[in-house]
């Protein structure tokens, strides 16, 4: 009976952690489908949109090192709940914003508030499960969390059509508050019902801040840390820049598709990520027995698909567009294995710091590519920044960046010690 109860607690814990992560995914992606409303109501251009969307990711990225220290010292539960309450305030301010500055401020608070949810979920997995299960389980959390991207596509379009984008965000702020309170009431950091601090397991004793900083210094001297960080900077930065903002204007203004169709394509792109993450985690853990042999081919597939986007025109069949964007989400799922790759290079007690260390670059990459694509398009096509040639140039630059980092990733050290059973 105790084993049954323990498994039940683990299931609830993983599910709630994934839902918390889903809220982060929702907020980071929500500007894409409401961009026409923002442009019409406030007279925004491509650069304004990029600044509003990127504000979330800059704040999110800058919070990653503090979050890593919080996770390893005060624990994931307290950090996740406390910061999520900040995001509630951010969602309300965004909903009530009357100028680009207020929208940016709301997005900054959302970025701060959501900065812990993914890393907190991964830290909880390190406390609840064996290391050999991590890549598969973390990929499952990512897949479930990607429901937030789905909610930010067609469902958000429908909700905005019913009540408007402002009331939609007020409703979502209320749900976020409810979720934080449920998480506070039900989650235990130690599987089986006791918090980590109540156990005598020395492998899970929380390190002092000074110890964490010392280990951080060692981490920052590792070549692989910087290569993996740069890889996730480019890989997720490009994926999320497309998914969270630029796919919407590209599909609506360039390919001349209806807003609901664009939402459906973004929905399918998220489905691709949902499928790709656990499949790549399972292949890495149980079939291939390698991190690099999953990550590197995945990045090259993304390069090919970005070049495929450069072949799309208003005359392209809609099913071709669906296939390209679904495949882009599928290929980018391989990048989640990078978290297992870096986690295996540090002591378990500092897993939170290692993962948030590269997550800083993950989210900084989104901010840089969101604004970078906007700057490229407005710099070279100042009078036609949302046209086909502008997007073709931006996608080409992204493909070149991914090609370079995929080649550099070959220099990293493989960390999976045992080959899978044949």
Order of alpha helices (4+ residues) and beta strands (2+ residues): alpha-alpha-alpha-alpha-alpha-alpha-alpha-alpha-alpha-alpha-alpha-alpha-alpha-alpha-alpha-alpha-alpha-alpha
